[in-house]
Amino acid sequence: MTENISLGLTRLFPNFKDINFGMILISTYILFDFGSFQGIFEIVNNLRLPYIVALLSVVYALYLVLNKRVDFNSATTKSMFILCFIIIAYSQISTKNLADKQANLTLFLQYLANYIILISCVKKPWQFIFIIDVWLFGILHSSYHAIYQGGKLWDSIWLKDENHISLICAYAIPFAFFLHLNYKSKLKKLFYIACLAFFVSSVVIASSRGGLVTMVVMGFLCWLFVKNKFRSFLLILITVILIFQFAPARFFEEAESLQQGTKEGTADERIYSWGLAFLMFKDHPMIGVGPYNYKEYFQLYDYEERFGAARGSKAFAKRVAHSTPVEFLAEFGIVGYIVLIALHISIYRNWKTIKKLKKLKNEDKVIKDDYILYETITHACAFTYLGFWIAATFLSLLPYPFLWILIPFSEAWKNITLNYVEQRNKVPSLT
């Protein structure tokens, strides 16, 4: 039993017997949607591999549910299921654009299947770290190509915008940072250093203000929760110096524009778009205007006749609100927001499971290295989730996969942590 719950921070990979079919499905999905393999390698799409993986994932998730391998007592699971059900069902009823309606169905079935598979098949620390390593590798692969394409991934479904590649690179920093600090393997440390280097470089080259803000917050939180703050400060200082030495002029122009606040042109447009979202919410407070319908209602609420609405230019007037929480409020109303807030509360409570570990630590029932890794990964799950919402405040990202992989990360690691607590409670003091 001790071998199963003690980490040691030395393994490179999980045992082969720990790799299961669900992990293979999740890893392949991550390499497609975060690693951009389906965009960069034409053979992936020619063989329709993303479609096959999605279909297998839904079928396998259904199999897990029917075999009662999903804990529906979890608050996170309940919130995730209700939210996905609302999005899918409401979209089929109210979404005006047929392509958006079909996309919502397939995307959120995939996200829900991913959630079910990940929390059901990732039960051990090494399994979780393996999935995180695949996720980091996928983002590393995308960031490598984005650096050579000017901060965008032109062939990717999700990463054609510099703001999007900046987001996934910035919010993945806590996992790479904490795992680098805690692993003893030099090969693993080198991998995490490469991740950090490419993630920071991608944010700089993409010159996204949202990505810059997210990266700064992620860096500060990582520094705040490490013991050796001086060493970490030196690492951050060296990074800042390198940015100032090699960053393109556009990066400094975008960073400087943050000082302009609402006077800056795009900021004024965003605030105006947010105002229209609140007008939609005012007219449809309970259930909103429906998924993807903000852009369909935009012209009706464009009271200043901006963006070509007065000229009847539908293509130009169909805009997004440039804010996930604001657009969600307009499209789903109070009912949808209650479920979203419930999900946030459950994610917060997942983070608070660290208190149970601290209690065991005080009773000398936790190995020091185990405690450090459990604690830091718990923090990484929380910080990454926060990082998404920092960037999403200025971007419309609901249908994108960026958020929906983080929710099962948090839930799976909470379950692993509670299992560790339960097993350690049965073990006499080791000191």
C-alpha positions in Angstrom: 0.0 0.0 0.0 2.8 2.4 0.9 4.4 2.0 -2.6 1.1 2.9 -4.3 0.6 6.2 -2.4 4.3 7.3 -1.9 5.6 9.3 -4.9 9.3 9.8 -4.4 9.5 12.3 -7.3 11.9 10.2 -9.3 9.9 8.2 -11.9 10.0 9.4 -15.5 6.9 7.6 -16.6 4.1 5.5 -15.0 4.4 1.7 -15.1 3.1 0.2 -18.4 0.4 -1.6 -16.4 -0.9 1.8 -15.2 -1.7 3.0 -18.8 -5.3 2.2 -19.6 -7.6 2.7 -22.6 -9.1 5.9 -21.2 -5.7 7.5 -20.7 -4.8 6.7 -24.3 -8.0 8.4 -25.6 -7.5 11.5 -23.4 -3.8 11.7 -24.5 -4.7 11.5 -28.1 -7.4 14.1 -27.8 -5.0 16.5 -26.1 -2.4 16.0 -28.8 -5.0 17.0 -31.4 -6.7 19.9 -29.7 -3.7 21.4 -27.7 -0.8 20.0 -29.7 -2.4 20.9 -33.1 -1.3 17.7 -34.7 -4.5 17.6 -36.7 -3.7 20.9 -38.3 0.0 20.5 -38.8 0.0 16.9 -40.0 -2.4 16.5 -42.9 -2.6 12.7 -42.6 -4.4 13.1 -39.2 -7.4 14.8 -40.8 -7.2 12.6 -43.9 -7.7 9.6 -41.7 -10.4 11.4 -39.8 -8.6 10.5 -36.5 -10.1 13.4 -34.5 -13.6 12.2 -35.4 -12.7 8.6 -34.5 -11.2 9.6 -31.2 -14.3 11.7 -30.4 -16.7 8.8 -31.3 -14.7 6.3 -29.2 -14.6 8.8 -26.3 -18.3 9.2 -26.2 -18.9 5.4 -26.5 -16.3 4.6 -23.8 -17.7 7.3 -21.5 -21.2 5.8 -21.9 -19.7 2.4 -21.0 -18.1 3.9 -17.8 -21.4 5.4 -16.8 -23.4 2.2 -17.4 -20.9 0.3 -15.4 -21.2 2.7 -12.5 -17.7 3.9 -12.5 -18.6 7.6 -12.2 -19.1 9.2 -8.8 -22.3 11.3 -9.3 -22.1 12.4 -5.7 -19.3 14.8 -6.5 -20.4 18.5 -6.6 -18.0 19.1 -9.5 -19.5 16.2 -11.5 -23.0 17.3 -10.8 -22.2 20.9 -11.9 -20.4 19.7 -15.0 -23.2 17.4 -16.1 -25.9 20.0 -15.5 -23.9 22.7 -17.3 -23.1 20.6 -20.4 -26.7 19.4 -20.5 -28.0 23.0 -20.4 -25.6 24.1 -23.1 -26.4 21.1 -25.4 -30.2 21.1 -24.9 -30.6 24.9 -25.0 -28.5 25.1 -28.1 -30.6 22.5 -29.9 -33.7 24.5 -29.0 -32.6 28.1 -29.5 -29.3 28.5 -31.5 -30.2 30.2 -34.7 -27.2 29.2 -36.8 -27.4 25.6 -37.8 -23.6 25.1 -38.0 -23.2 26.5 -34.5 -26.0 24.2 -33.2 -24.3 21.1 -34.6 -20.9 22.3 -33.3 -22.3 22.8 -29.8 -23.6 19.2 -29.8 -20.5 17.5 -30.9 -18.1 19.7 -28.9 -19.8 19.4 -25.5 -20.5 15.7 -25.9 -16.7 15.4 -26.4 -15.9 17.6 -23.4 -18.4 15.7 -21.2 -16.9 12.4 -22.4 -13.4 13.6 -21.6 -14.5 14.6 -18.1 -16.0 11.2 -17.4 -13.0 9.3 -18.8 -10.4 11.4 -17.0 -12.0 11.2 -13.5 -12.8 7.5 -14.0 -9.5 6.3 -15.5 -6.9 8.5 -13.8 -6.8 7.2 -10.2 -3.1 7.3 -9.4 -0.6 10.2 -9.1 1.6 8.8 -11.8 -1.4 8.5 -14.2 -2.3 12.1 -13.6 1.3 13.4 -14.0 1.5 11.4 -17.3 -1.6 13.2 -18.6 -0.2 16.5 -17.5 3.0 15.8 -19.3 1.2 14.9 -22.5 -0.8 18.2 -22.1 2.4 20.2 -21.6 4.1 18.5 -24.5 1.1 19.3 -26.7 1.2 23.0 -25.8 5.0 22.9 -26.2 4.6 21.5 -29.7 2.0 24.2 -30.6 4.1 27.0 -29.1 7.2 25.8 -31.1 5.3 26.2 -34.3 3.6 29.4 -33.2 7.0 31.0 -32.6 7.9 30.5 -36.2 4.5 31.6 -37.5 4.5 35.0 -35.7 2.5 34.0 -32.6 -0.3 32.2 -34.4 -1.0 28.7 -35.5 -2.5 29.2 -38.9 -3.5 25.5 -39.5 -4.9 25.0 -36.0 -8.7 24.9 -35.3 -8.3 26.7 -32.0 -5.0 28.6 -32.1 -5.3 30.8 -35.1 -5.5 33.8 -32.9 -2.5 35.1 -31.0 -4.6 35.6 -27.9 -5.5 31.9 -27.8 -1.9 30.6 -28.1 -0.9 33.1 -25.5 -3.6 31.9 -23.1 -2.8 28.2 -23.2 1.0 29.0 -22.9 0.5 31.4 -20.0 -2.0 29.3 -18.0 0.1 26.1 -18.3 3.1 27.8 -16.6 2.1 26.7 -13.0 2.2 23.0 -13.8 5.6 23.3 -15.6 7.0 25.5 -12.9 6.0 23.4 -9.9 6.9 20.1 -11.5 10.3 21.4 -12.4 11.0 22.5 -8.8 9.9 19.2 -7.3 11.2 16.6 -9.6 14.6 15.0 -9.0 15.0 13.6 -12.5 17.3 15.8 -14.6 15.6 14.7 -17.8 12.2 15.7 -16.4 13.6 19.0 -15.2 15.0 19.7 -18.7 11.5 19.0 -20.2 9.8 21.4 -17.8 12.5 24.1 -18.4 11.9 23.7 -22.2 8.1 24.1 -21.6 8.7 27.3 -19.6 11.1 28.7 -22.1 8.8 28.1 -25.1 5.6 29.2 -23.2 7.2 32.5 -22.3 8.6 33.0 -25.8 5.2 32.3 -27.4 3.5 34.9 -25.2 6.2 37.5 -26.0 6.1 36.8 -29.8 2.3 36.7 -29.9 2.3 40.1 -28.1 -1.1 39.5 -26.6 -2.1 41.8 -23.7 -4.4 39.2 -22.2 -1.6 36.6 -22.4 0.9 39.0 -20.9 -1.4 39.8 -17.9 -2.2 36.1 -17.4 1.5 35.2 -17.6 2.4 37.9 -15.0 -0.3 36.7 -12.6 0.7 33.1 -13.0 4.4 33.9 -12.4 3.5 35.9 -9.3 1.3 33.1 -7.8 4.0 30.5 -8.5 6.6 32.7 -6.7 4.2 33.4 -3.8 3.7 29.7 -3.1 7.3 28.4 -3.2 9.6 28.4 -0.2 12.8 29.4 -1.9 11.5 32.8 -3.0 15.0 34.2 -3.7 16.0 31.5 -6.2 12.6 31.8 -7.8 12.9 35.6 -7.9 16.3 35.2 -9.7 14.7 32.9 -12.3 11.9 35.4 -12.9 14.4 38.3 -13.1 16.5 36.5 -15.7 13.3 35.8 -17.7 12.4 39.5 -17.6 15.9 40.6 -18.7 15.7 38.1 -21.6 12.3 39.5 -22.6 13.6 43.0 -22.7 16.6 41.9 -24.7 14.9 39.9 -27.4 11.2 40.8 -27.4 9.9 42.4 -30.7 8.8 46.0 -30.6 5.2 45.0 -31.0 5.3 43.3 -27.6 6.3 46.6 -25.9 3.7 48.5 -27.8 0.9 46.1 -26.7 2.2 46.2 -23.1 2.3 50.0 -23.1 -1.2 50.2 -24.4 -2.4 48.6 -21.1 -1.8 52.0 -19.5 -4.3 53.6 -21.8 -7.2 51.8 -20.2 -10.6 52.5 -21.7 -9.2 55.2 -23.9 -7.6 52.7 -26.2 -9.7 51.9 -29.3 -10.3 48.1 -28.9 -11.0 48.6 -25.2 -13.7 51.1 -26.0 -15.2 48.6 -28.5 -15.1 45.8 -25.9 -16.9 48.0 -23.3 -19.6 48.9 -25.9 -20.0 45.2 -26.7 -20.3 44.3 -23.0 -23.0 47.0 -22.7 -25.0 45.4 -25.4 -24.7 42.0 -23.7 -26.1 43.5 -20.5 -29.0 45.0 -22.6 -29.7 41.5 -23.9 -29.6 40.1 -20.3 -32.0 42.8 -19.2 -34.5 41.8 -21.8 -34.0 38.0 -21.2 -32.9 37.8 -17.6 -33.8 34.2 -16.8 -32.4 32.1 -19.7 -30.7 34.6 -21.9 -30.9 34.8 -25.7 -29.5 31.3 -26.2 -26.0 29.8 -27.0 -24.1 31.5 -29.8 -27.0 34.0 -30.3 -25.2 37.1 -29.0 -23.9 37.6 -32.6 -27.3 37.1 -34.0 -28.9 39.7 -31.7 -26.1 42.1 -32.0 -27.6 44.3 -34.7 -30.9 44.6 -32.8 -29.1 46.2 -29.8 -26.5 48.2 -31.7 -28.1 51.5 -30.6 -25.1 53.6 -31.7 -25.1 51.9 -35.1 -21.5 50.9 -34.9 -19.8 48.1 -36.8 -21.9 48.4 -39.9 -25.3 47.6 -38.3 -26.9 50.7 -39.8 -25.7 49.6 -43.3 -27.2 46.2 -42.8 -23.9 44.5 -43.1 -24.8 41.2 -41.3 -21.3 39.6 -41.8 -19.7 42.6 -40.2 -22.2 43.1 -37.5 -22.1 39.5 -36.2 -19.6 40.0 -33.5 -18.8 38.3 -30.2 -18.8 40.1 -26.8 -15.1 39.6 -26.3 -15.7 38.4 -22.7 -16.7 34.8 -21.8 -18.4 35.7 -18.5 -20.3 38.7 -20.0 -21.4 36.7 -23.1 -22.4 33.8 -21.0 -24.7 36.0 -19.0 -26.3 37.4 -22.1 -26.8 33.9 -23.6 -27.7 31.8 -20.6 -29.1 34.3 -18.1 -29.5 33.8 -14.4 -30.2 30.0 -14.6 -27.0 29.3 -16.5 -25.0 31.6 -14.2 -26.2 29.8 -11.1 -24.8 26.5 -12.5 -21.6 28.2 -13.6 -21.1 29.7 -10.1 -21.8 26.3 -8.5 -19.1 24.8 -10.7 -16.6 27.5 -9.6 -17.5 26.8 -5.9 -16.8 23.1 -6.4 -13.4 23.9 -8.1 -12.5 26.1 -5.1 -13.4 23.4 -2.7 -11.2 21.0 -4.7 -8.3 23.4 -4.0 -9.2 23.5 -0.3 -8.6 19.7 0.0 -5.0 20.7 0.7 -6.2 21.4 4.3 -6.7 17.7 4.8 -3.1 17.1 3.8 -1.8 19.8 6.2 -3.6 18.1 9.0 -1.9 14.8 8.2 1.4 16.5 7.9 1.0 17.9 11.5 0.4 14.3 12.6 3.6 13.1 10.8 1.7 10.8 8.5 2.8 12.4 5.3 6.2 11.9 3.6 7.7 15.3 3.0 8.2 14.8 -0.8 4.7 13.5 -1.2 3.3 16.5 0.6 5.2 19.0 -1.5 4.0 17.4 -4.8 0.4 17.0 -3.7 0.3 20.5 -2.5 1.9 22.1 -5.5 -0.1 20.2 -8.0 -3.3 21.2 -6.1 -2.1 24.8 -6.4 -1.3 24.3 -10.1 -4.9 23.1 -10.8 -6.3 26.2 -9.0 -3.9 28.7 -10.6 -4.4 27.4 -14.1 -8.2 27.6 -13.7 -7.8 31.2 -12.4 -5.5 31.9 -15.4 -8.1 30.9 -17.8 -10.7 33.2 -16.4 -8.3 36.1 -16.3 -7.8 35.8 -20.1 -11.4 34.8 -20.7 -12.6 38.1 -19.2 -11.4 39.7 -22.5 -12.1 36.8 -24.9 -15.1 34.8 -25.9 -14.0 31.2 -25.3 -16.9 29.1 -24.2 -16.9 26.5 -27.1 -13.1 26.3 -27.0 -11.4 23.3 -25.2 -9.2 25.5 -23.0 -11.5 25.5 -20.0 -13.1 22.1 -20.3 -9.9 20.1 -19.8 -9.1 22.0 -16.6 -12.3 20.9 -14.8 -11.5 17.1 -14.9 -7.9 18.0 -14.0 -9.1 19.6 -10.8 -11.6 16.8 -10.0 -9.2 13.9 -10.7 -6.4 15.4 -8.6 -8.9 16.1 -5.7 -9.9 12.4 -5.8 -6.3 11.3 -5.9 -5.5 13.6 -2.9 -8.4 12.3 -0.9 -7.4 8.7 -1.6 -3.9 9.5 -0.3 -5.4 11.1 2.8 -7.7 8.0 3.4 -4.8 5.6 3.0 -2.4 7.6 5.2 -5.0 7.7 7.9 -4.7 3.9 8.0 -0.9 4.0 8.2 0.9 4.4 11.5 3.3 7.4 11.9 6.4 6.9 9.7 8.6 9.2 11.7 
